Amino acid sequence: MRNFLILFLSIMSFVSFSQSIEGVWETYNDETGQLKSEVKIYKKDGKFYGKIIKLHNLEIPYEDAKCYYCTDYRKDKHVMGMEIITGLELDDDGEWKGDDALLDPNNGKLYDATLWLKGENKLAVRGYVGLFFRTQYWKRK
């Protein structure tokens, strides 16, 4: 019985871990498919946040990679280390959601967000403006 309990708890902890969005995710350019950045998603005070930890295949010099169009505290800040996901909460459907929770540093716009796992290593990231949305798929690193 004790061995069964240990096995059961080990499996449950593995399943719980595999269902988390926490970790490092690779983002890709929608048009070219090229690796664009790496985003670390983490949990803080019961909510989920994500920040850029690495940039790839920049079309501009690294030092110019700033959020020029942002209108909040991120205006003109370098995108490296920038929080682009803020305050997501896990709902009963197993999706992480938040209002004005997703920033596109290329245009400075904030989007309502819904994230969900499509398997252990693929994350759907959807940004909304009203009824319109766009979905990107990120890969776990």
URKAKA-V238585 format. One record per residue. N is the residue number from 0. RES is the residue in three letters. OMEGA is omega in degrees with one decimal (* if undefined). Layout:
n: (N/N)
res: (RES/RES)
omega: (OMEGA/OMEGA)
This chain:
n: (0/1/2/3/4/5/6/7/8/9/10/11/12/13/14/15/16/17/18/19/20/21/22/23/24/25/26/27/28/29/30/31/32/33/34/35/36/37/38/39/40/41/42/43/44/45/46/47/48/49/50/51/52/53/54/55/56/57/58/59/60/61/62/63/64/65/66/67/68/69/70/71/72/73/74/75/76/77/78/79/80/81/82/83/84/85/86/87/88/89/90/91/92/93/94/95/96/97/98/99/100/101/102/103/104/105/106/107/108/109/110/111/112/113/114/115/116/117/118/119/120/121/122/123/124/125/126/127/128/129/130/131/132/133/134/135/136/137/138/139/140)
res: (MET/ARG/ASN/PHE/LEU/ILE/LEU/PHE/LEU/SER/ILE/MET/SER/PHE/VAL/SER/PHE/SER/GLN/SER/ILE/GLU/GLY/VAL/TRP/GLU/THR/TYR/ASN/ASP/GLU/THR/GLY/GLN/LEU/LYS/SER/GLU/VAL/LYS/ILE/TYR/LYS/LYS/ASP/GLY/LYS/PHE/TYR/GLY/LYS/ILE/ILE/LYS/LEU/HIS/ASN/LEU/GLU/ILE/PRO/TYR/GLU/ASP/ALA/LYS/CYS/TYR/TYR/CYS/THR/ASP/TYR/ARG/LYS/ASP/LYS/HIS/VAL/MET/GLY/MET/GLU/ILE/ILE/THR/GLY/LEU/GLU/LEU/ASP/ASP/ASP/GLY/GLU/TRP/LYS/GLY/ASP/ASP/ALA/LEU/LEU/ASP/PRO/ASN/ASN/GLY/LYS/LEU/TYR/ASP/ALA/THR/LEU/TRP/LEU/LYS/GLY/GLU/ASN/LYS/LEU/ALA/VAL/ARG/GLY/TYR/VAL/GLY/LEU/PHE/PHE/ARG/THR/GLN/TYR/TRP/LYS/ARG/LYS)
omega: (-179.6/178.5/177.6/-179.9/178.5/178.2/-179.9/-179.9/177.6/178.8/-179.1/179.4/177.1/179.5/179.1/-179.9/-175.7/-179.2/-179.3/174.4/179.1/178.9/-179.3/-177.2/176.9/177.5/-175.1/175.5/-177.8/-174.6/-174.2/-176.3/-179.6/174.1/-175.7/-177.1/171.9/-177.6/176.6/176.5/-176.4/-179.4/179.0/179.4/175.9/179.0/-175.9/-177.7/177.1/178.5/179.5/179.7/178.7/177.9/179.9/171.2/179.5/175.9/178.6/176.1/-177.7/-176.2/178.6/-178.7/-177.8/179.6/-176.2/-175.0/177.4/179.5/-179.8/-177.2/-178.9/-177.9/177.8/176.7/177.4/-177.5/176.7/-178.4/-177.4/173.6/179.2/173.9/-177.4/168.0/177.2/176.8/177.9/179.1/-176.6/-179.9/-179.3/176.7/178.1/-173.1/175.6/176.0/-177.2/-172.0/-175.5/-179.4/169.3/-176.0/177.9/-179.2/177.4/-176.4/174.4/-178.3/165.8/-172.2/168.4/177.0/175.1/180.0/173.5/-171.6/-174.4/-171.5/179.2/-177.4/173.5/-179.1/-176.4/175.5/-176.4/163.2/-175.8/-179.9/-177.9/-179.8/173.4/-179.4/172.1/176.6/179.5/179.6/177.5/179.7/*)
